[in-house]
Structures are given as structure tokens and as C-alpha cells.
Amino acid sequence: MAIDESVSTTASVPSLIDSSNPLYLHPSHNPSAALVPILFNVGGYGSWRRSVLRALSAKNKLGFVNGDCKKPGVNSAHIRAKENVYKAEQDRRLIQFIMSLNEVYTAVRGNILMLNPLPSMAQAFSILIQEEKQREFKPHNVMNIDSVSLNAGSKIFNRGSTSSTGRQHAGNYVDNS
């Protein structure tokens, strides 16, 4: 006995598109399409008005003209959904851009991707420009010999030492070489 799974599946899934909502735009709703075939002239206002109201009513847009449809509030589900979709698209574009960077930017890429929430595209560009400016002033293949971590044996960190002027310092490096 065969069971028709498509009927049971579609019956249980609620429709996400509410075509009765005045904010719904049908694919046939085109801003360049004429609502009425009659151009407005002063003499035929009554018939033109009826034609426009009928056309708007048929497209479920009459509420925008007569004031029944109010602007959604800031906390409206439509506004939040639109903002979430916009943020997700911006994040997708940012990740796509960051992942397409050269291997030179691996560290910066990781730093940007670790930020929570992800920065805007402008903030990411700013971070990358800062990194490029720092790279302009640093030689690429020269290792800093005076690094404390590389010369740990030749330098001693002395806490609370006194300088030649007799001042007490919280801590300084003393070179014993």
C-alpha cells in the first residue's frame, strides 16, 4: 500500500508567505505598470478615481491610500526579519571577502572572523588598512634580534631596581652582557 508523502508533508508545513498582507508584493506587481488605462484629466475625475480605487483594491493596496495600513513599528516582526536578513547578507559578503584575501593576511583574517558580532565591511576595511600601514614600516624578512623572548638569557628583568640617579623603578631591563 503506497502512502502519498507529499500530501502529508505539505499539509503540515505552514505557508511562510501571506499573500493577504498589504506588504506582500506579487511578482506581477510592477511599479512601471499602469494601474488604470485612463489618464487623469480634470473632467473625468469621478470615473478615474473609481478605476484607481478598484485597481488598488484588487492588488490589496487600498489601505496605503485610505490610511487603513499603518507603517509597521520598529519592533514589528517584518522589520526585525528584514534587519536579520540584511545582517546575514552583509556577514556572508564579509566572510566571502575575508576568505579571498592573500595568505599574507591570515592572522588578520583570523582576528576579524573571531570578532563577535562580525564587524561591518567598512570596519573590516579599516582593520586591513591599518595592517597594511603597519607592514609598510616593518621590514618583512628581518628578525628583531633585541626581542626579549629570543634573548631571554642575556637580559635580566630586575624588579624594583634603583637607577644611577637614585630613583626607584617599578621594573626595568638590565643588560648583563
Phi and psi in degrees as a GROMACS rama.xvg file:
@    title "Ramachandran Plot"
@    xaxis  label "Phi"
@    yaxis  label "Psi"
@TYPE xy
-86.1945  136.059  ALA-2
-106.811  131.532  ILE-3
-83.1831  96.8539  ASP-4
-73.2437  -26.6429  GLU-5
-66.7122  -33.4903  SER-6
-70.269  -44.8255  VAL-7
-68.9017  -34.1422  SER-8
-70.344  -46.684  THR-9
-70.5001  -26.9126  THR-10
-72.6266  -28.1129  ALA-11
-89.1436  -16.0018  SER-12
-91.2284  119.527  VAL-13
-72.3891  148.146  PRO-14
-73.7977  130.924  SER-15
-85.2278  -15.338  LEU-16
-103.229  120.389  ILE-17
-104.042  97.5532  ASP-18
-72.5064  -10.2307  SER-19
-86.2714  -9.96328  SER-20
-71.962  131.708  ASN-21
-62.7303  -20.713  PRO-22
-80.3336  -10.2462  LEU-23
-69.0653  132.166  TYR-24
-111.998  116.073  LEU-25
-75.812  149.708  HIS-26
-56.8074  -24.5172  PRO-27
-82.5676  -9.2112  SER-28
-77.0334  109.188  HIS-29
-120.955  126.811  ASN-30
-64.4169  -21.6207  PRO-31
-91.7623  -5.74598  SER-32
-77.6382  139.526  ALA-33
-76.132  133.585  ALA-34
-72.3486  -40.8187  LEU-35
-131.749  147.41  VAL-36
-77.5823  -11.8508  PRO-37
-94.4723  124.622  ILE-38
-76.4354  146.914  LEU-39
-71.171  130.725  PHE-40
-137.787  157.266  ASN-41
-60.5145  -36.6071  VAL-42
-71.2113  -31.1443  GLY-43
-107.146  36.108  GLY-44
-61.1478  -42.5823  TYR-45
-60.3326  -48.6433  GLY-46
-70.2776  -35.9905  SER-47
-64.6006  -43.4393  TRP-48
-60.1588  -46.9337  ARG-49
-60.1737  -40.8963  ARG-50
-64.2897  -42.0278  SER-51
-66.8586  -45.3257  VAL-52
-62.6491  -39.3027  LEU-53
-65.0709  -43.1753  ARG-54
-65.0188  -43.155  ALA-55
-66.3733  -37.6407  LEU-56
-65.0471  -40.8278  SER-57
-64.0595  -31.654  ALA-58
-93.2946  4.88415  LYS-59
61.9997  37.4593  ASN-60
-119.196  8.06655  LYS-61
-64.0807  -30.7081  LEU-62
-61.0873  -25.4712  GLY-63
-71.4845  -28.9129  PHE-64
-87.3921  -44.108  VAL-65
-89.6581  -0.561325  ASN-66
91.0371  2.15404  GLY-67
-69.0775  -31.8769  ASP-68
-94.6582  113.49  CYS-69
-93.4696  156.793  LYS-70
-64.9347  131.919  LYS-71
-62.53  144.694  PRO-72
-72.0332  169.382  GLY-73
-62.2495  -33.1947  VAL-74
-91.8063  12.1102  ASN-75
-64.7427  147.581  SER-76
-63.2153  -34.5573  ALA-77
-65.3223  -42.8785  HIS-78
-66.7189  -44.9497  ILE-79
-62.8365  -41.1783  ARG-80
-64.3985  -41.4953  ALA-81
-64.18  -42.7327  LYS-82
-64.1788  -39.8142  GLU-83
-64.6891  -41.6406  ASN-84
-65.3022  -42.0566  VAL-85
-62.2182  -46.5015  TYR-86
-63.3774  -40.7339  LYS-87
-63.5672  -39.5193  ALA-88
-67.4174  -41.5523  GLU-89
-64.3144  -41.0949  GLN-90
-63.6821  -41.0571  ASP-91
-61.9502  -44.113  ARG-92
-65.4567  -39.2207  ARG-93
-63.079  -47.6516  LEU-94
-62.3879  -41.0883  ILE-95
-61.3286  -42.8203  GLN-96
-66.2358  -47.9667  PHE-97
-61.3178  -41.2733  ILE-98
-70.7134  -18.0715  MET-99
-89.5593  1.19026  SER-100
-71.0163  157.622  LEU-101
-63.4666  165.92  ASN-102
-66.5169  -18.4424  GLU-103
-61.1325  -29.1708  VAL-104
-97.6094  21.6309  TYR-105
-58.1994  -44.8629  THR-106
-66.3522  -43.843  ALA-107
-65.9676  -39.7277  VAL-108
-57.1196  -47.5792  ARG-109
-62.1749  -41.4797  GLY-110
-63.2855  -43.0297  ASN-111
-66.5565  -43.6751  ILE-112
-69.2582  -20.8502  LEU-113
-82.7987  -14.0338  MET-114
-67.3487  139.255  LEU-115
-131.905  115.928  ASN-116
-74.9358  166.122  PRO-117
-60.4926  143.261  LEU-118
-72.2982  167.409  PRO-119
-72.6064  168.756  SER-120
-62.234  -38.585  MET-121
-64.3821  -40.7761  ALA-122
-66.5154  -38.8348  GLN-123
-65.0434  -41.7693  ALA-124
-60.1824  -41.7254  PHE-125
-61.5479  -43.4643  SER-126
-62.348  -42.2055  ILE-127
-67.6342  -37.9825  LEU-128
-66.1118  -40.3695  ILE-129
-59.286  -43.6793  GLN-130
-63.3049  -41.8942  GLU-131
-64.2076  -40.494  GLU-132
-64.4739  -38.2747  LYS-133
-66.3051  -36.486  GLN-134
-68.7071  -28.9954  ARG-135
-63.5266  -33.8644  GLU-136
-91.8939  -16.2209  PHE-137
-99.2662  132.513  LYS-138
-67.2283  141.795  PRO-139
-73.5908  -45.733  HIS-140
-107.788  13.0359  ASN-141
-98.6864  126.512  VAL-142
-91.0018  137.401  MET-143
-79.0967  109.034  ASN-144
-71.3633  -28.128  ILE-145
-81.5169  12.1551  ASP-146
-64.6416  136.453  SER-147
-63.9932  -37.7349  VAL-148
-70.2064  -30.7675  SER-149
-83.4297  -26.5829  LEU-150
-114.068  40.1845  ASN-151
-62.0698  -30.9114  ALA-152
-76.7699  -24.9475  GLY-153
-93.3689  -11.9001  SER-154
-121.5  142.636  LYS-155
-120.199  133.305  ILE-156
-89.626  114.608  PHE-157
-106.64  116.029  ASN-158
-86.6881  135.053  ARG-159
67.1252  35.6568  GLY-160
-84.1236  165.843  SER-161
-112.883  131.675  THR-162
-81.5404  178.062  SER-163
-66.5755  -19.1359  SER-164
-86.3465  -2.44803  THR-165
87.8233  6.45759  GLY-166
-85.1372  143.661  ARG-167
-85.6938  129.955  GLN-168
-111.252  147.138  HIS-169
-67.4286  -31.8314  ALA-170
177.688  140.395  GLY-171
-151.873  169.844  ASN-172
-93.7257  134.371  TYR-173
-116.854  124.923  VAL-174
-90.9702  116.213  ASP-175
-95.4032  7.71299  ASN-176
